Amino acid sequence: MTDPAEAWSWRKDGLCRFYGPELFFPHDQETRGDRLRRESTAKAICRDCPVKFDCYEHALRRSEEWGVWGGTSEADRRRSRGSRLDQAANY
């Protein structure tokens, strides 16, 4: 069994640690335009992040419903999960 602290150890190398969570997670009363701009900025930070893949895998394993993880938004991950389910159904 993996130590919970070890499972999250990749986070110490994430570029997101230099920014507040308000950039990576939705706000109350956020308009669609505000959300798209915020997500675009967060994804740009993720693009060069050394732990982007670990972060993305974490979001998929934990079914993270909110925020930008590994350069993906909630909608991106929903599409990705749907696509993988569709592929599995074809086998």
PDB file of N, CA, C and O in Angstrom:
ATOM      1  N   MET A   1       0.846  -1.184   0.000  1.00  0.00           N
ATOM      2  CA  MET A   1       0.000   0.000   0.000  1.00  0.00           C
ATOM      3  C   MET A   1       0.893   1.250   0.000  1.00  0.00           C
ATOM      4  O   MET A   1       1.892   1.306   0.718  1.00  0.00           O
ATOM      5  N   THR A   2       0.533   2.220  -0.790  1.00  0.00           N
ATOM      6  CA  THR A   2       1.322   3.444  -0.919  1.00  0.00           C
ATOM      7  C   THR A   2       1.021   4.398   0.215  1.00  0.00           C
ATOM      8  O   THR A   2      -0.138   4.611   0.574  1.00  0.00           O
ATOM      9  N   ASP A   3       2.075   4.973   0.779  1.00  0.00           N
ATOM     10  CA  ASP A   3       1.934   5.994   1.809  1.00  0.00           C
ATOM     11  C   ASP A   3       1.245   7.208   1.186  1.00  0.00           C
ATOM     12  O   ASP A   3       1.691   7.685   0.143  1.00  0.00           O
ATOM     13  N   PRO A   4       0.159   7.728   1.800  1.00  0.00           N
ATOM     14  CA  PRO A   4      -0.560   8.873   1.217  1.00  0.00           C
ATOM     15  C   PRO A   4       0.338  10.079   0.954  1.00  0.00           C
ATOM     16  O   PRO A   4       0.175  10.762  -0.056  1.00  0.00           O
ATOM     17  N   ALA A   5       1.277  10.343   1.850  1.00  0.00           N
ATOM     18  CA  ALA A   5       2.180  11.482   1.642  1.00  0.00           C
ATOM     19  C   ALA A   5       3.057  11.252   0.418  1.00  0.00           C
ATOM     20  O   ALA A   5       3.318  12.179  -0.349  1.00  0.00           O
ATOM     21  N   GLU A   6       3.505  10.024   0.239  1.00  0.00           N
ATOM     22  CA  GLU A   6       4.335   9.685  -0.919  1.00  0.00           C
ATOM     23  C   GLU A   6       3.533   9.790  -2.214  1.00  0.00           C
ATOM     24  O   GLU A   6       4.061  10.219  -3.240  1.00  0.00           O
ATOM     25  N   ALA A   7       2.276   9.404  -2.169  1.00  0.00           N
ATOM     26  CA  ALA A   7       1.427   9.453  -3.355  1.00  0.00           C
ATOM     27  C   ALA A   7       1.250  10.878  -3.859  1.00  0.00           C
ATOM     28  O   ALA A   7       1.012  11.086  -5.049  1.00  0.00           O
ATOM     29  N   TRP A   8       1.363  11.853  -2.979  1.00  0.00           N
ATOM     30  CA  TRP A   8       1.210  13.259  -3.346  1.00  0.00           C
ATOM     31  C   TRP A   8       2.561  13.968  -3.481  1.00  0.00           C
ATOM     32  O   TRP A   8       2.588  15.180  -3.696  1.00  0.00           O
ATOM     33  N   SER A   9       3.662  13.262  -3.363  1.00  0.00           N
ATOM     34  CA  SER A   9       4.983  13.896  -3.328  1.00  0.00           C
ATOM     35  C   SER A   9       5.315  14.681  -4.599  1.00  0.00           C
ATOM     36  O   SER A   9       6.102  15.626  -4.554  1.00  0.00           O
ATOM     37  N   TRP A  10       4.722  14.298  -5.723  1.00  0.00           N
ATOM     38  CA  TRP A  10       4.966  14.998  -6.986  1.00  0.00           C
ATOM     39  C   TRP A  10       4.555  16.462  -6.907  1.00  0.00           C
ATOM     40  O   TRP A  10       5.095  17.296  -7.635  1.00  0.00           O
ATOM     41  N   ARG A  11       3.605  16.785  -6.033  1.00  0.00           N
ATOM     42  CA  ARG A  11       3.072  18.154  -5.962  1.00  0.00           C
ATOM     43  C   ARG A  11       4.136  19.182  -5.610  1.00  0.00           C
ATOM     44  O   ARG A  11       4.032  20.341  -6.011  1.00  0.00           O
ATOM     45  N   LYS A  12       5.153  18.774  -4.867  1.00  0.00           N
ATOM     46  CA  LYS A  12       6.193  19.743  -4.469  1.00  0.00           C
ATOM     47  C   LYS A  12       6.966  20.284  -5.672  1.00  0.00           C
ATOM     48  O   LYS A  12       7.617  21.324  -5.575  1.00  0.00           O
ATOM     49  N   ASP A  13       6.896  19.585  -6.796  1.00  0.00           N
ATOM     50  CA  ASP A  13       7.590  20.017  -8.009  1.00  0.00           C
ATOM     51  C   ASP A  13       6.669  20.696  -9.014  1.00  0.00           C
ATOM     52  O   ASP A  13       7.112  21.096 -10.091  1.00  0.00           O
ATOM     53  N   GLY A  14       5.401  20.829  -8.670  1.00  0.00           N
ATOM     54  CA  GLY A  14       4.442  21.442  -9.587  1.00  0.00           C
ATOM     55  C   GLY A  14       4.609  22.951  -9.677  1.00  0.00           C
ATOM     56  O   GLY A  14       4.828  23.621  -8.667  1.00  0.00           O
ATOM     57  N   LEU A  15       4.505  23.477 -10.879  1.00  0.00           N
ATOM     58  CA  LEU A  15       4.591  24.933 -11.065  1.00  0.00           C
ATOM     59  C   LEU A  15       3.424  25.652 -10.396  1.00  0.00           C
ATOM     60  O   LEU A  15       3.526  26.836 -10.073  1.00  0.00           O
ATOM     61  N   CYS A  16       2.324  24.945 -10.191  1.00  0.00           N
ATOM     62  CA  CYS A  16       1.145  25.558  -9.566  1.00  0.00           C
ATOM     63  C   CYS A  16       1.425  26.019  -8.139  1.00  0.00           C
ATOM     64  O   CYS A  16       0.692  26.854  -7.611  1.00  0.00           O
ATOM     65  N   ARG A  17       2.466  25.494  -7.510  1.00  0.00           N
ATOM     66  CA  ARG A  17       2.758  25.877  -6.129  1.00  0.00           C
ATOM     67  C   ARG A  17       3.113  27.361  -6.010  1.00  0.00           C
ATOM     68  O   ARG A  17       3.099  27.917  -4.911  1.00  0.00           O
ATOM     69  N   PHE A  18       3.426  27.996  -7.125  1.00  0.00           N
ATOM     70  CA  PHE A  18       3.758  29.423  -7.115  1.00  0.00           C
ATOM     71  C   PHE A  18       2.527  30.315  -7.310  1.00  0.00           C
ATOM     72  O   PHE A  18       2.633  31.541  -7.302  1.00  0.00           O
ATOM     73  N   TYR A  19       1.369  29.689  -7.483  1.00  0.00           N
ATOM     74  CA  TYR A  19       0.133  30.427  -7.748  1.00  0.00           C
ATOM     75  C   TYR A  19      -0.921  29.999  -6.732  1.00  0.00           C
ATOM     76  O   TYR A  19      -0.822  28.923  -6.142  1.00  0.00           O
ATOM     77  N   GLY A  20      -1.902  30.824  -6.537  1.00  0.00           N
ATOM     78  CA  GLY A  20      -2.992  30.480  -5.630  1.00  0.00           C
ATOM     79  C   GLY A  20      -3.993  29.545  -6.276  1.00  0.00           C
ATOM     80  O   GLY A  20      -4.061  29.454  -7.502  1.00  0.00           O
ATOM     81  N   PRO A  21      -4.768  28.855  -5.464  1.00  0.00           N
ATOM     82  CA  PRO A  21      -5.760  27.920  -6.005  1.00  0.00           C
ATOM     83  C   PRO A  21      -6.844  28.609  -6.828  1.00  0.00           C
ATOM     84  O   PRO A  21      -7.508  27.960  -7.637  1.00  0.00           O
ATOM     85  N   GLU A  22      -7.030  29.900  -6.636  1.00  0.00           N
ATOM     86  CA  GLU A  22      -8.072  30.608  -7.389  1.00  0.00           C
ATOM     87  C   GLU A  22      -7.819  30.600  -8.889  1.00  0.00           C
ATOM     88  O   GLU A  22      -8.739  30.833  -9.672  1.00  0.00           O
ATOM     89  N   LEU A  23      -6.577  30.334  -9.300  1.00  0.00           N
ATOM     90  CA  LEU A  23      -6.276  30.245 -10.723  1.00  0.00           C
ATOM     91  C   LEU A  23      -6.661  28.878 -11.291  1.00  0.00           C
ATOM     92  O   LEU A  23      -6.971  28.767 -12.477  1.00  0.00           O
ATOM     93  N   PHE A  24      -6.644  27.858 -10.471  1.00  0.00           N
ATOM     94  CA  PHE A  24      -6.854  26.496 -10.934  1.00  0.00           C
ATOM     95  C   PHE A  24      -8.244  25.933 -10.637  1.00  0.00           C
ATOM     96  O   PHE A  24      -8.607  24.872 -11.145  1.00  0.00           O
ATOM     97  N   PHE A  25      -9.017  26.641  -9.818  1.00  0.00           N
ATOM     98  CA  PHE A  25     -10.337  26.150  -9.429  1.00  0.00           C
ATOM     99  C   PHE A  25     -11.395  27.213  -9.677  1.00  0.00           C
ATOM    100  O   PHE A  25     -11.122  28.408  -9.568  1.00  0.00           O
ATOM    101  N   PRO A  26     -12.614  26.772 -10.013  1.00  0.00           N
ATOM    102  CA  PRO A  26     -13.686  27.723 -10.328  1.00  0.00           C
ATOM    103  C   PRO A  26     -14.092  28.576  -9.130  1.00  0.00           C
ATOM    104  O   PRO A  26     -13.944  28.175  -7.975  1.00  0.00           O
ATOM    105  N   HIS A  27     -14.598  29.743  -9.435  1.00  0.00           N
ATOM    106  CA  HIS A  27     -15.065  30.693  -8.433  1.00  0.00           C
ATOM    107  C   HIS A  27     -16.587  30.706  -8.432  1.00  0.00           C
ATOM    108  O   HIS A  27     -17.223  30.378  -9.434  1.00  0.00           O
ATOM    109  N   ASP A  28     -17.154  31.083  -7.312  1.00  0.00           N
ATOM    110  CA  ASP A  28     -18.599  31.327  -7.282  1.00  0.00           C
ATOM    111  C   ASP A  28     -18.888  32.510  -8.197  1.00  0.00           C
ATOM    112  O   ASP A  28     -18.109  33.462  -8.255  1.00  0.00           O
ATOM    113  N   GLN A  29     -19.973  32.451  -8.890  1.00  0.00           N
ATOM    114  CA  GLN A  29     -20.405  33.535  -9.775  1.00  0.00           C
ATOM    115  C   GLN A  29     -19.458  33.791 -10.950  1.00  0.00           C
ATOM    116  O   GLN A  29     -19.497  34.871 -11.539  1.00  0.00           O
ATOM    117  N   GLU A  30     -18.622  32.837 -11.296  1.00  0.00           N
ATOM    118  CA  GLU A  30     -17.688  32.994 -12.416  1.00  0.00           C
ATOM    119  C   GLU A  30     -18.465  32.898 -13.729  1.00  0.00           C
ATOM    120  O   GLU A  30     -19.217  31.948 -13.944  1.00  0.00           O
ATOM    121  N   THR A  31     -18.281  33.878 -14.595  1.00  0.00           N
ATOM    122  CA  THR A  31     -18.944  33.827 -15.890  1.00  0.00           C
ATOM    123  C   THR A  31     -18.217  32.834 -16.800  1.00  0.00           C
ATOM    124  O   THR A  31     -17.085  32.438 -16.521  1.00  0.00           O
ATOM    125  N   ARG A  32     -18.865  32.445 -17.866  1.00  0.00           N
ATOM    126  CA  ARG A  32     -18.243  31.514 -18.815  1.00  0.00           C
ATOM    127  C   ARG A  32     -16.951  32.108 -19.370  1.00  0.00           C
ATOM    128  O   ARG A  32     -15.939  31.413 -19.463  1.00  0.00           O
ATOM    129  N   GLY A  33     -16.977  33.378 -19.735  1.00  0.00           N
ATOM    130  CA  GLY A  33     -15.781  34.033 -20.261  1.00  0.00           C
ATOM    131  C   GLY A  33     -14.655  34.065 -19.243  1.00  0.00           C
ATOM    132  O   GLY A  33     -13.499  33.808 -19.578  1.00  0.00           O
ATOM    133  N   ASP A  34     -14.994  34.383 -17.989  1.00  0.00           N
ATOM    134  CA  ASP A  34     -13.986  34.389 -16.926  1.00  0.00           C
ATOM    135  C   ASP A  34     -13.389  32.993 -16.741  1.00  0.00           C
ATOM    136  O   ASP A  34     -12.179  32.835 -16.580  1.00  0.00           O
ATOM    137  N   ARG A  35     -14.261  31.986 -16.767  1.00  0.00           N
ATOM    138  CA  ARG A  35     -13.786  30.613 -16.605  1.00  0.00           C
ATOM    139  C   ARG A  35     -12.834  30.222 -17.724  1.00  0.00           C
ATOM    140  O   ARG A  35     -11.779  29.640 -17.471  1.00  0.00           O
ATOM    141  N   LEU A  36     -13.200  30.536 -18.950  1.00  0.00           N
ATOM    142  CA  LEU A  36     -12.347  30.190 -20.096  1.00  0.00           C
ATOM    143  C   LEU A  36     -10.996  30.882 -20.021  1.00  0.00           C
ATOM    144  O   LEU A  36      -9.969  30.273 -20.322  1.00  0.00           O
ATOM    145  N   ARG A  37     -10.985  32.147 -19.624  1.00  0.00           N
ATOM    146  CA  ARG A  37      -9.715  32.880 -19.478  1.00  0.00           C
ATOM    147  C   ARG A  37      -8.865  32.287 -18.350  1.00  0.00           C
ATOM    148  O   ARG A  37      -7.657  32.108 -18.505  1.00  0.00           O
ATOM    149  N   ARG A  38      -9.507  31.984 -17.213  1.00  0.00           N
ATOM    150  CA  ARG A  38      -8.783  31.418 -16.075  1.00  0.00           C
ATOM    151  C   ARG A  38      -8.197  30.061 -16.452  1.00  0.00           C
ATOM    152  O   ARG A  38      -7.027  29.786 -16.186  1.00  0.00           O
ATOM    153  N   GLU A  39      -9.023  29.212 -17.075  1.00  0.00           N
ATOM    154  CA  GLU A  39      -8.538  27.890 -17.476  1.00  0.00           C
ATOM    155  C   GLU A  39      -7.411  27.983 -18.492  1.00  0.00           C
ATOM    156  O   GLU A  39      -6.460  27.203 -18.432  1.00  0.00           O
ATOM    157  N   SER A  40      -7.503  28.917 -19.414  1.00  0.00           N
ATOM    158  CA  SER A  40      -6.451  29.099 -20.418  1.00  0.00           C
ATOM    159  C   SER A  40      -5.126  29.482 -19.747  1.00  0.00           C
ATOM    160  O   SER A  40      -4.067  28.968 -20.108  1.00  0.00           O
ATOM    161  N   THR A  41      -5.196  30.371 -18.785  1.00  0.00           N
ATOM    162  CA  THR A  41      -3.989  30.786 -18.056  1.00  0.00           C
ATOM    163  C   THR A  41      -3.416  29.614 -17.264  1.00  0.00           C
ATOM    164  O   THR A  41      -2.207  29.380 -17.286  1.00  0.00           O
ATOM    165  N   ALA A  42      -4.278  28.876 -16.565  1.00  0.00           N
ATOM    166  CA  ALA A  42      -3.823  27.725 -15.778  1.00  0.00           C
ATOM    167  C   ALA A  42      -3.196  26.661 -16.680  1.00  0.00           C
ATOM    168  O   ALA A  42      -2.148  26.103 -16.355  1.00  0.00           O
ATOM    169  N   LYS A  43      -3.843  26.386 -17.810  1.00  0.00           N
ATOM    170  CA  LYS A  43      -3.309  25.386 -18.737  1.00  0.00           C
ATOM    171  C   LYS A  43      -1.957  25.807 -19.302  1.00  0.00           C
ATOM    172  O   LYS A  43      -1.100  24.960 -19.553  1.00  0.00           O
ATOM    173  N   ALA A  44      -1.761  27.100 -19.503  1.00  0.00           N
ATOM    174  CA  ALA A  44      -0.467  27.592 -19.993  1.00  0.00           C
ATOM    175  C   ALA A  44       0.629  27.323 -18.967  1.00  0.00           C
ATOM    176  O   ALA A  44       1.756  26.993 -19.336  1.00  0.00           O
ATOM    177  N   ILE A  45       0.309  27.460 -17.694  1.00  0.00           N
ATOM    178  CA  ILE A  45       1.278  27.156 -16.639  1.00  0.00           C
ATOM    179  C   ILE A  45       1.566  25.658 -16.631  1.00  0.00           C
ATOM    180  O   ILE A  45       2.720  25.245 -16.515  1.00  0.00           O
ATOM    181  N   CYS A  46       0.529  24.855 -16.753  1.00  0.00           N
ATOM    182  CA  CYS A  46       0.685  23.397 -16.758  1.00  0.00           C
ATOM    183  C   CYS A  46       1.532  22.909 -17.938  1.00  0.00           C
ATOM    184  O   CYS A  46       2.248  21.914 -17.828  1.00  0.00           O
ATOM    185  N   ARG A  47       1.443  23.605 -19.044  1.00  0.00           N
ATOM    186  CA  ARG A  47       2.105  23.156 -20.269  1.00  0.00           C
ATOM    187  C   ARG A  47       3.589  22.853 -20.044  1.00  0.00           C
ATOM    188  O   ARG A  47       4.116  21.889 -20.599  1.00  0.00           O
ATOM    189  N   ASP A  48       4.258  23.666 -19.238  1.00  0.00           N
ATOM    190  CA  ASP A  48       5.694  23.490 -19.005  1.00  0.00           C
ATOM    191  C   ASP A  48       6.011  22.832 -17.665  1.00  0.00           C
ATOM    192  O   ASP A  48       7.172  22.785 -17.259  1.00  0.00           O
ATOM    193  N   CYS A  49       5.007  22.332 -16.989  1.00  0.00           N
ATOM    194  CA  CYS A  49       5.192  21.772 -15.655  1.00  0.00           C
ATOM    195  C   CYS A  49       5.866  20.398 -15.722  1.00  0.00           C
ATOM    196  O   CYS A  49       5.459  19.548 -16.514  1.00  0.00           O
ATOM    197  N   PRO A  50       6.894  20.176 -14.893  1.00  0.00           N
ATOM    198  CA  PRO A  50       7.592  18.891 -14.920  1.00  0.00           C
ATOM    199  C   PRO A  50       6.768  17.715 -14.383  1.00  0.00           C
ATOM    200  O   PRO A  50       7.123  16.561 -14.625  1.00  0.00           O
ATOM    201  N   VAL A  51       5.682  17.985 -13.663  1.00  0.00           N
ATOM    202  CA  VAL A  51       4.865  16.899 -13.118  1.00  0.00           C
ATOM    203  C   VAL A  51       3.475  16.863 -13.754  1.00  0.00           C
ATOM    204  O   VAL A  51       2.532  16.322 -13.175  1.00  0.00           O
ATOM    205  N   LYS A  52       3.359  17.434 -14.927  1.00  0.00           N
ATOM    206  CA  LYS A  52       2.070  17.509 -15.616  1.00  0.00           C
ATOM    207  C   LYS A  52       1.418  16.135 -15.753  1.00  0.00           C
ATOM    208  O   LYS A  52       0.227  15.990 -15.480  1.00  0.00           O
ATOM    209  N   PHE A  53       2.173  15.138 -16.168  1.00  0.00           N
ATOM    210  CA  PHE A  53       1.613  13.806 -16.361  1.00  0.00           C
ATOM    211  C   PHE A  53       1.157  13.200 -15.038  1.00  0.00           C
ATOM    212  O   PHE A  53       0.075  12.616 -14.968  1.00  0.00           O
ATOM    213  N   ASP A  54       1.970  13.332 -13.986  1.00  0.00           N
ATOM    214  CA  ASP A  54       1.586  12.814 -12.665  1.00  0.00           C
ATOM    215  C   ASP A  54       0.298  13.470 -12.183  1.00  0.00           C
ATOM    216  O   ASP A  54      -0.579  12.805 -11.631  1.00  0.00           O
ATOM    217  N   CYS A  55       0.192  14.763 -12.392  1.00  0.00           N
ATOM    218  CA  CYS A  55      -0.980  15.525 -11.987  1.00  0.00           C
ATOM    219  C   CYS A  55      -2.219  15.051 -12.750  1.00  0.00           C
ATOM    220  O   CYS A  55      -3.281  14.843 -12.163  1.00  0.00           O
ATOM    221  N   TYR A  56      -2.069  14.887 -14.040  1.00  0.00           N
ATOM    222  CA  TYR A  56      -3.180  14.414 -14.884  1.00  0.00           C
ATOM    223  C   TYR A  56      -3.621  13.015 -14.450  1.00  0.00           C
ATOM    224  O   TYR A  56      -4.816  12.751 -14.317  1.00  0.00           O
ATOM    225  N   GLU A  57      -2.672  12.135 -14.234  1.00  0.00           N
ATOM    226  CA  GLU A  57      -2.988  10.772 -13.798  1.00  0.00           C
ATOM    227  C   GLU A  57      -3.697  10.789 -12.446  1.00  0.00           C
ATOM    228  O   GLU A  57      -4.635  10.023 -12.225  1.00  0.00           O
ATOM    229  N   HIS A  58      -3.253  11.650 -11.554  1.00  0.00           N
ATOM    230  CA  HIS A  58      -3.911  11.793 -10.253  1.00  0.00           C
ATOM    231  C   HIS A  58      -5.378  12.187 -10.451  1.00  0.00           C
ATOM    232  O   HIS A  58      -6.274  11.604  -9.840  1.00  0.00           O
ATOM    233  N   ALA A  59      -5.606  13.168 -11.297  1.00  0.00           N
ATOM    234  CA  ALA A  59      -6.976  13.651 -11.532  1.00  0.00           C
ATOM    235  C   ALA A  59      -7.862  12.540 -12.078  1.00  0.00           C
ATOM    236  O   ALA A  59      -9.030  12.437 -11.702  1.00  0.00           O
ATOM    237  N   LEU A  60      -7.324  11.717 -12.951  1.00  0.00           N
ATOM    238  CA  LEU A  60      -8.107  10.607 -13.501  1.00  0.00           C
ATOM    239  C   LEU A  60      -8.363   9.527 -12.455  1.00  0.00           C
ATOM    240  O   LEU A  60      -9.481   9.028 -12.330  1.00  0.00           O
ATOM    241  N   ARG A  61      -7.320   9.168 -11.705  1.00  0.00           N
ATOM    242  CA  ARG A  61      -7.474   8.133 -10.672  1.00  0.00           C
ATOM    243  C   ARG A  61      -8.476   8.541  -9.606  1.00  0.00           C
ATOM    244  O   ARG A  61      -9.267   7.723  -9.136  1.00  0.00           O
ATOM    245  N   ARG A  62      -8.435   9.808  -9.229  1.00  0.00           N
ATOM    246  CA  ARG A  62      -9.297  10.299  -8.141  1.00  0.00           C
ATOM    247  C   ARG A  62     -10.620  10.866  -8.649  1.00  0.00           C
ATOM    248  O   ARG A  62     -11.443  11.333  -7.862  1.00  0.00           O
ATOM    249  N   SER A  63     -10.820  10.825  -9.947  1.00  0.00           N
ATOM    250  CA  SER A  63     -12.033  11.393 -10.557  1.00  0.00           C
ATOM    251  C   SER A  63     -12.271  12.823 -10.072  1.00  0.00           C
ATOM    252  O   SER A  63     -13.375  13.180  -9.661  1.00  0.00           O
ATOM    253  N   GLU A  64     -11.213  13.630 -10.128  1.00  0.00           N
ATOM    254  CA  GLU A  64     -11.312  15.032  -9.716  1.00  0.00           C
ATOM    255  C   GLU A  64     -12.366  15.725 -10.568  1.00  0.00           C
ATOM    256  O   GLU A  64     -12.262  15.752 -11.794  1.00  0.00           O
ATOM    257  N   GLU A  65     -13.359  16.274  -9.927  1.00  0.00           N
ATOM    258  CA  GLU A  65     -14.456  16.914 -10.649  1.00  0.00           C
ATOM    259  C   GLU A  65     -14.235  18.399 -10.863  1.00  0.00           C
ATOM    260  O   GLU A  65     -14.897  18.997 -11.711  1.00  0.00           O
ATOM    261  N   TRP A  66     -13.333  19.004 -10.128  1.00  0.00           N
ATOM    262  CA  TRP A  66     -13.167  20.459 -10.174  1.00  0.00           C
ATOM    263  C   TRP A  66     -11.718  20.831 -10.432  1.00  0.00           C
ATOM    264  O   TRP A  66     -10.790  20.172  -9.963  1.00  0.00           O
ATOM    265  N   GLY A  67     -11.553  21.891 -11.179  1.00  0.00           N
ATOM    266  CA  GLY A  67     -10.237  22.487 -11.348  1.00  0.00           C
ATOM    267  C   GLY A  67      -9.451  21.992 -12.543  1.00  0.00           C
ATOM    268  O   GLY A  67      -9.822  21.037 -13.224  1.00  0.00           O
ATOM    269  N   VAL A  68      -8.349  22.688 -12.766  1.00  0.00           N
ATOM    270  CA  VAL A  68      -7.402  22.322 -13.815  1.00  0.00           C
ATOM    271  C   VAL A  68      -6.328  21.450 -13.167  1.00  0.00           C
ATOM    272  O   VAL A  68      -5.666  21.862 -12.215  1.00  0.00           O
ATOM    273  N   TRP A  69      -6.170  20.257 -13.692  1.00  0.00           N
ATOM    274  CA  TRP A  69      -5.174  19.284 -13.218  1.00  0.00           C
ATOM    275  C   TRP A  69      -4.413  18.772 -14.429  1.00  0.00           C
ATOM    276  O   TRP A  69      -5.020  18.312 -15.396  1.00  0.00           O
ATOM    277  N   GLY A  70      -3.103  18.847 -14.385  1.00  0.00           N
ATOM    278  CA  GLY A  70      -2.299  18.314 -15.480  1.00  0.00           C
ATOM    279  C   GLY A  70      -2.625  18.919 -16.830  1.00  0.00           C
ATOM    280  O   GLY A  70      -2.506  18.255 -17.859  1.00  0.00           O
ATOM    281  N   GLY A  71      -3.032  20.166 -16.829  1.00  0.00           N
ATOM    282  CA  GLY A  71      -3.344  20.854 -18.080  1.00  0.00           C
ATOM    283  C   GLY A  71      -4.713  20.537 -18.641  1.00  0.00           C
ATOM    284  O   GLY A  71      -4.991  20.844 -19.800  1.00  0.00           O
ATOM    285  N   THR A  72      -5.585  19.919 -17.832  1.00  0.00           N
ATOM    286  CA  THR A  72      -6.928  19.588 -18.300  1.00  0.00           C
ATOM    287  C   THR A  72      -7.980  20.192 -17.377  1.00  0.00           C
ATOM    288  O   THR A  72      -7.799  20.256 -16.161  1.00  0.00           O
ATOM    289  N   SER A  73      -9.060  20.625 -17.968  1.00  0.00           N
ATOM    290  CA  SER A  73     -10.190  21.160 -17.210  1.00  0.00           C
ATOM    291  C   SER A  73     -11.154  20.022 -16.872  1.00  0.00           C
ATOM    292  O   SER A  73     -10.961  18.881 -17.290  1.00  0.00           O
ATOM    293  N   GLU A  74     -12.187  20.355 -16.111  1.00  0.00           N
ATOM    294  CA  GLU A  74     -13.221  19.364 -15.801  1.00  0.00           C
ATOM    295  C   GLU A  74     -13.819  18.794 -17.087  1.00  0.00           C
ATOM    296  O   GLU A  74     -13.979  17.581 -17.227  1.00  0.00           O
ATOM    297  N   ALA A  75     -14.145  19.679 -18.016  1.00  0.00           N
ATOM    298  CA  ALA A  75     -14.751  19.254 -19.288  1.00  0.00           C
ATOM    299  C   ALA A  75     -13.794  18.369 -20.085  1.00  0.00           C
ATOM    300  O   ALA A  75     -14.220  17.376 -20.675  1.00  0.00           O
ATOM    301  N   ASP A  76     -12.515  18.716 -20.107  1.00  0.00           N
ATOM    302  CA  ASP A  76     -11.522  17.898 -20.820  1.00  0.00           C
ATOM    303  C   ASP A  76     -11.499  16.479 -20.258  1.00  0.00           C
ATOM    304  O   ASP A  76     -11.488  15.503 -21.008  1.00  0.00           O
ATOM    305  N   ARG A  77     -11.491  16.378 -18.929  1.00  0.00           N
ATOM    306  CA  ARG A  77     -11.421  15.056 -18.309  1.00  0.00           C
ATOM    307  C   ARG A  77     -12.707  14.261 -18.526  1.00  0.00           C
ATOM    308  O   ARG A  77     -12.652  13.043 -18.699  1.00  0.00           O
ATOM    309  N   ARG A  78     -13.854  14.923 -18.520  1.00  0.00           N
ATOM    310  CA  ARG A  78     -15.110  14.224 -18.804  1.00  0.00           C
ATOM    311  C   ARG A  78     -15.073  13.650 -20.219  1.00  0.00           C
ATOM    312  O   ARG A  78     -15.467  12.504 -20.434  1.00  0.00           O
ATOM    313  N   ARG A  79     -14.604  14.438 -21.180  1.00  0.00           N
ATOM    314  CA  ARG A  79     -14.501  13.952 -22.563  1.00  0.00           C
ATOM    315  C   ARG A  79     -13.524  12.787 -22.647  1.00  0.00           C
ATOM    316  O   ARG A  79     -13.783  11.803 -23.341  1.00  0.00           O
ATOM    317  N   SER A  80     -12.407  12.895 -21.945  1.00  0.00           N
ATOM    318  CA  SER A  80     -11.398  11.841 -21.957  1.00  0.00           C
ATOM    319  C   SER A  80     -11.957  10.550 -21.374  1.00  0.00           C
ATOM    320  O   SER A  80     -11.745   9.476 -21.936  1.00  0.00           O
ATOM    321  N   ARG A  81     -12.668  10.642 -20.256  1.00  0.00           N
ATOM    322  CA  ARG A  81     -13.267   9.451 -19.639  1.00  0.00           C
ATOM    323  C   ARG A  81     -14.297   8.835 -20.577  1.00  0.00           C
ATOM    324  O   ARG A  81     -14.348   7.614 -20.728  1.00  0.00           O
ATOM    325  N   GLY A  82     -15.109   9.665 -21.203  1.00  0.00           N
ATOM    326  CA  GLY A  82     -16.112   9.161 -22.139  1.00  0.00           C
ATOM    327  C   GLY A  82     -15.476   8.468 -23.318  1.00  0.00           C
ATOM    328  O   GLY A  82     -15.957   7.427 -23.764  1.00  0.00           O
ATOM    329  N   SER A  83     -14.405   9.033 -23.824  1.00  0.00           N
ATOM    330  CA  SER A  83     -13.704   8.457 -24.963  1.00  0.00           C
ATOM    331  C   SER A  83     -13.117   7.096 -24.590  1.00  0.00           C
ATOM    332  O   SER A  83     -13.203   6.151 -25.375  1.00  0.00           O
ATOM    333  N   ARG A  84     -12.529   6.989 -23.412  1.00  0.00           N
ATOM    334  CA  ARG A  84     -11.953   5.718 -22.990  1.00  0.00           C
ATOM    335  C   ARG A  84     -13.034   4.671 -22.767  1.00  0.00           C
ATOM    336  O   ARG A  84     -12.831   3.495 -23.069  1.00  0.00           O
ATOM    337  N   LEU A  85     -14.183   5.088 -22.240  1.00  0.00           N
ATOM    338  CA  LEU A  85     -15.290   4.152 -22.053  1.00  0.00           C
ATOM    339  C   LEU A  85     -15.811   3.671 -23.401  1.00  0.00           C
ATOM    340  O   LEU A  85     -16.134   2.494 -23.560  1.00  0.00           O
ATOM    341  N   ASP A  86     -15.894   4.577 -24.370  1.00  0.00           N
ATOM    342  CA  ASP A  86     -16.344   4.202 -25.718  1.00  0.00           C
ATOM    343  C   ASP A  86     -15.376   3.205 -26.342  1.00  0.00           C
ATOM    344  O   ASP A  86     -15.796   2.228 -26.962  1.00  0.00           O
ATOM    345  N   GLN A  87     -14.075   3.454 -26.177  1.00  0.00           N
ATOM    346  CA  GLN A  87     -13.070   2.540 -26.730  1.00  0.00           C
ATOM    347  C   GLN A  87     -13.155   1.170 -26.079  1.00  0.00           C
ATOM    348  O   GLN A  87     -13.062   0.153 -26.767  1.00  0.00           O
ATOM    349  N   ALA A  88     -13.331   1.129 -24.766  1.00  0.00           N
ATOM    350  CA  ALA A  88     -13.417  -0.143 -24.056  1.00  0.00           C
ATOM    351  C   ALA A  88     -14.647  -0.931 -24.506  1.00  0.00           C
ATOM    352  O   ALA A  88     -14.596  -2.158 -24.589  1.00  0.00           O
ATOM    353  N   ALA A  89     -15.732  -0.251 -24.793  1.00  0.00           N
ATOM    354  CA  ALA A  89     -16.959  -0.929 -25.209  1.00  0.00           C
ATOM    355  C   ALA A  89     -16.795  -1.595 -26.566  1.00  0.00           C
ATOM    356  O   ALA A  89     -17.523  -2.535 -26.885  1.00  0.00           O
ATOM    357  N   ASN A  90     -15.845  -1.120 -27.371  1.00  0.00           N
ATOM    358  CA  ASN A  90     -15.641  -1.682 -28.706  1.00  0.00           C
ATOM    359  C   ASN A  90     -14.753  -2.928 -28.692  1.00  0.00           C
ATOM    360  O   ASN A  90     -14.575  -3.555 -29.737  1.00  0.00           O
ATOM    361  N   TYR A  91     -14.198  -3.300 -27.552  1.00  0.00           N
ATOM    362  CA  TYR A  91     -13.330  -4.485 -27.495  1.00  0.00           C
ATOM    363  C   TYR A  91     -14.109  -5.725 -27.226  1.00  0.00           C
ATOM    364  O   TYR A  91     -13.535  -6.811 -27.146  1.00  0.00           O
TER     365      TYR A  91
END
